[in-house]
Amino acid sequence: MNTGRQSKRSTIRNLWIFAFIALSIGWIGRGLDLVSGTPEGSEGVGQLLWIAAPLLTALLLRRFGGDGWKDFGFWPELKQRAVWYFLALVLFPLSAALILCIGMVTGLTTLPDLSSAGAALFLHLFLVTLAPSFVKNIFEEFAWRGYLAPRLSSLGVHDLAGHFLVGGVWAAWHIPYYLFFLDRASFTAYSSQGPMLFFFMLFAGVIAMSLVYGEIRLLTGSVWPLLLLHTVSNAVGNPLLLHDFIRIAPGADIVVSPAPGSIVSIVLNCAVGFGLYRFRKGKGERL
């Protein structure tokens, strides 16, 4: 009985350590950049520390903090979970296409270049984005869904509450990125909203995404489908938003952008996430 209580206390302690480091490391990284003279919006040691520290902390806590490796989600289980890998591959392209269709029907979105040259450029950007996005997302997904999500679940936190908490920490971790590490031109391409509204919508959007990612994690027991989903999302979404493949009417990006903080994106992610949740619960009840 005492051992169980101690184990729970250790898990809570480790989660506080992880959350503290994840939420402070970007600000520490920005401080290091200021000391070293790295300009705002440039890649430097601060951004490297920001992306790497959460996973490194998770690995240290699993190895030396008593969390262990049982729920790390490292094994792909590709054959048994092929349908979920396929879903991860097509989910964001399909949702982005739907958002673009809604935007075009409502007159809020246009496609300025429908030529074969434009399509070839988009394909090129998609392919060159895949590898760096894959590497970057190893650090993200094995921190959020490889550590934070299953450790919260081990405490008996309700699945939906766990998705909300993971999404909140995940969103807060992004704040220094948008404030300091992302160049201003890219930030403007992502959103025309003021900072307060942008971050409010970002939190809502990332929490909605966390619902989808968290449910796929629970359905598969693996982080790898999420790594695929996240990588494809970046490789499709970044060219669309940063290279003028789509044009959204001024101020309308809060409604129809494929970025996670738009209203349509949030509604779609919530619908998919709750659909997956109901499917998983129904499947469990049938079993």
Buried (B, 14 or more C-beta within 10 A) or exposed (E): EEEEEEEEEBBEEBBEBBBEBBBEBBBBBBEBBEEEEBEBBEEBEBBEBBBBBBBBBBBBBBEEBEBEEEBBBEEBBEEEBEEBBEBBBEBBBEBBEBBBEBBBEEEBBEEEBEEEEBEEBBEEBBEEBBEEBBEBBBBBBBBBBBBBBBBBBBEEBEBBEBBBBBBBBBBBBBBBBBBBBBEEEEBEBBBBBEEEEBBEBBBBBBBBBBBBBBBBBBBBBBBBBBBBBBBBBBBBBBBBBBBEBBBBBEEBBBBBBBBBBBBBBBEBBBBBBBEBBEEBEEEEEEE
